[in-house]
Amino acid sequence: MKERIFLVYLLAFFIFVIGMAQTSRDAQAAAKIYAYGVYYFNANGKLIRMQPLKNAGMKQKGILRPKVYYIFDGNYSTNSSENGTFYISTLGSTQNIDNFHLIQLECKNGRRWYKYVKVVGFGKVKEEPVGIPVVTTELKHGIYKLTPALPLSRGCYGLFYNYSNGVPTEIYDFDVLL
């Protein structure tokens, strides 16, 4: 009986410590971020400001029902995240947090691909569904925490911003290396 009580207290302690560590990261991010951008904590616990990918090109595949892809060079990103948690500042910009979307990129042939539109016939364009559901939390005015609603599996991902027209204007890439 004493062993069970001890284990329950030990488990409660670890849950508390993990919760405090995450709260501490949120507080650090809210205190350190002062300019527009997308940020994340690297494996060393340092807050990093991400740079958007430079578009390597666009490619259309298919004739009758073509799909249009954005293509980025390299199989891997220079950014990696354990859980896909990002901190976004809209300070000094006109951007809306609701226009940030989390997507998975296809990795093949030394490039990363993102399919963003499909022509369904007679020139009608169907926007591809935006990928992964996210939870957004406002930490303070203009500073947000964006977390995937479900854990991410190993792979290539991107966080993109668009102006509600379906075409990504900025893509911030990262890998999950679990």
PEZI-V770042 format. One record per residue. N is the residue number from 0. RES is the residue in one small letter. PSI is psi in whole degrees, -180 to 180 (NA if undefined). NEAR is the number of other C-alpha atoms within 12 Angstrom. Layout:
BEGIN
n:N res:RES psi:PSI near:NEAR
n:N res:RES psi:PSI near:NEAR
END
This chain:
BEGIN
n:0 res:m psi:-43 near:7
n:1 res:k psi:-35 near:8
n:2 res:e psi:-40 near:9
n:3 res:r psi:-44 near:10
n:4 res:i psi:-42 near:11
n:5 res:f psi:-45 near:12
n:6 res:l psi:-39 near:13
n:7 res:v psi:-45 near:14
n:8 res:y psi:-40 near:14
n:9 res:l psi:-43 near:14
n:10 res:l psi:-45 near:14
n:11 res:a psi:-40 near:14
n:12 res:f psi:-46 near:14
n:13 res:f psi:-39 near:14
n:14 res:i psi:-41 near:14
n:15 res:f psi:-45 near:15
n:16 res:v psi:-43 near:14
n:17 res:i psi:-42 near:14
n:18 res:g psi:-40 near:14
n:19 res:m psi:-39 near:15
n:20 res:a psi:-44 near:15
n:21 res:q psi:-43 near:19
n:22 res:t psi:-39 near:16
n:23 res:s psi:-42 near:18
n:24 res:r psi:-43 near:27
n:25 res:d psi:-44 near:32
n:26 res:a psi:-41 near:21
n:27 res:q psi:-46 near:26
n:28 res:a psi:-46 near:34
n:29 res:a psi:-33 near:29
n:30 res:a psi:-34 near:19
n:31 res:k psi:-26 near:23
n:32 res:i psi:124 near:32
n:33 res:y psi:-5 near:24
n:34 res:a psi:158 near:20
n:35 res:y psi:141 near:24
n:36 res:g psi:179 near:34
n:37 res:v psi:131 near:40
n:38 res:y psi:157 near:41
n:39 res:y psi:162 near:40
n:40 res:f psi:126 near:30
n:41 res:n psi:-178 near:24
n:42 res:a psi:-23 near:16
n:43 res:n psi:2 near:11
n:44 res:g psi:14 near:18
n:45 res:k psi:136 near:15
n:46 res:l psi:121 near:28
n:47 res:i psi:135 near:25
n:48 res:r psi:125 near:24
n:49 res:m psi:151 near:30
n:50 res:q psi:139 near:22
n:51 res:p psi:151 near:24
n:52 res:l psi:148 near:29
n:53 res:k psi:131 near:18
n:54 res:n psi:122 near:23
n:55 res:a psi:-14 near:17
n:56 res:g psi:176 near:17
n:57 res:m psi:150 near:23
n:58 res:k psi:141 near:21
n:59 res:q psi:132 near:21
n:60 res:k psi:136 near:17
n:61 res:g psi:157 near:14
n:62 res:i psi:-56 near:14
n:63 res:l psi:-41 near:14
n:64 res:r psi:73 near:18
n:65 res:p psi:151 near:22
n:66 res:k psi:140 near:27
n:67 res:v psi:130 near:26
n:68 res:y psi:146 near:29
n:69 res:y psi:142 near:31
n:70 res:i psi:133 near:28
n:71 res:f psi:137 near:33
n:72 res:d psi:147 near:25
n:73 res:g psi:140 near:24
n:74 res:n psi:-25 near:22
n:75 res:y psi:157 near:28
n:76 res:s psi:161 near:29
n:77 res:t psi:-7 near:22
n:78 res:n psi:141 near:31
n:79 res:s psi:146 near:30
n:80 res:s psi:140 near:36
n:81 res:e psi:-34 near:26
n:82 res:n psi:0 near:28
n:83 res:g psi:22 near:42
n:84 res:t psi:129 near:38
n:85 res:f psi:156 near:47
n:86 res:y psi:126 near:42
n:87 res:i psi:131 near:46
n:88 res:s psi:127 near:36
n:89 res:t psi:11 near:28
n:90 res:l psi:133 near:21
n:91 res:g psi:15 near:15
n:92 res:s psi:171 near:15
n:93 res:t psi:10 near:13
n:94 res:q psi:150 near:22
n:95 res:n psi:132 near:22
n:96 res:i psi:-29 near:35
n:97 res:d psi:-13 near:23
n:98 res:n psi:8 near:27
n:99 res:f psi:134 near:41
n:100 res:h psi:144 near:37
n:101 res:l psi:127 near:39
n:102 res:i psi:161 near:34
n:103 res:q psi:136 near:33
n:104 res:l psi:143 near:37
n:105 res:e psi:130 near:27
n:106 res:c psi:118 near:24
n:107 res:k psi:149 near:17
n:108 res:n psi:38 near:13
n:109 res:g psi:15 near:14
n:110 res:r psi:164 near:23
n:111 res:r psi:135 near:35
n:112 res:w psi:142 near:35
n:113 res:y psi:116 near:40
n:114 res:k psi:120 near:32
n:115 res:y psi:-18 near:32
n:116 res:v psi:155 near:28
n:117 res:k psi:132 near:27
n:118 res:v psi:120 near:23
n:119 res:v psi:-2 near:18
n:120 res:g psi:139 near:14
n:121 res:f psi:35 near:12
n:122 res:g psi:0 near:14
n:123 res:k psi:133 near:14
n:124 res:v psi:132 near:18
n:125 res:k psi:121 near:22
n:126 res:e psi:135 near:21
n:127 res:e psi:145 near:21
n:128 res:p psi:138 near:18
n:129 res:v psi:132 near:29
n:130 res:g psi:-90 near:24
n:131 res:i psi:128 near:25
n:132 res:p psi:143 near:22
n:133 res:v psi:159 near:28
n:134 res:v psi:126 near:23
n:135 res:t psi:131 near:24
n:136 res:t psi:129 near:24
n:137 res:e psi:119 near:23
n:138 res:l psi:-40 near:24
n:139 res:k psi:174 near:22
n:140 res:h psi:119 near:18
n:141 res:g psi:-3 near:26
n:142 res:i psi:123 near:35
n:143 res:y psi:152 near:36
n:144 res:k psi:127 near:37
n:145 res:l psi:123 near:32
n:146 res:t psi:138 near:29
n:147 res:p psi:141 near:29
n:148 res:a psi:-29 near:17
n:149 res:l psi:153 near:15
n:150 res:p psi:142 near:19
n:151 res:l psi:143 near:28
n:152 res:s psi:170 near:18
n:153 res:r psi:136 near:21
n:154 res:g psi:-172 near:28
n:155 res:c psi:134 near:35
n:156 res:y psi:169 near:41
n:157 res:g psi:151 near:45
n:158 res:l psi:118 near:45
n:159 res:f psi:154 near:39
n:160 res:y psi:136 near:31
n:161 res:n psi:165 near:23
n:162 res:y psi:44 near:18
n:163 res:s psi:15 near:18
n:164 res:n psi:5 near:16
n:165 res:g psi:-15 near:23
n:166 res:v psi:120 near:27
n:167 res:p psi:133 near:33
n:168 res:t psi:-29 near:23
n:169 res:e psi:132 near:27
n:170 res:i psi:125 near:36
n:171 res:y psi:117 near:38
n:172 res:d psi:155 near:43
n:173 res:f psi:160 near:41
n:174 res:d psi:146 near:33
n:175 res:v psi:120 near:27
n:176 res:l psi:28 near:20
n:177 res:l psi:NA near:15
END
